[in-house]
Amino acid sequence: MWKKPRVNYAALISIEIESALIITIVITTS
């Protein structure tokens, strides 16, 4: 069994937030 580092979770969360912001900007601008 391998441990999942918390850094990966933080990176995934930040990536999800960035993608969500980009999607919302694209929807509002289009």
N, C-alpha and C positions, 0 to 999 in steps of 0.2 A: 504493500500500500504506500502510495506517495502522498506527501502533503501538498496542498494547494496554497501557494503563497498569496497573501492578501494583496500584494502589488498587482497581480493579474486582475483581481476583482476591480480594483480602483481603475485600472487602465480600461477594462471593458466598460465600466460605468461611464467613464469620461468619453469613450468612443460612442457609446449609445446616445449620450447627451448631445455630442457634436452632430451626429447623424440626424437626430431629431430636430435640432435647430436648423440644419441645412434643409431638411424636408419642409419644415414650416416656412422657411424663407422662400423656397422655390414655389410653394403653393400660394403664398401671399403675393409674390411678385408676378406669377404667371397670369 
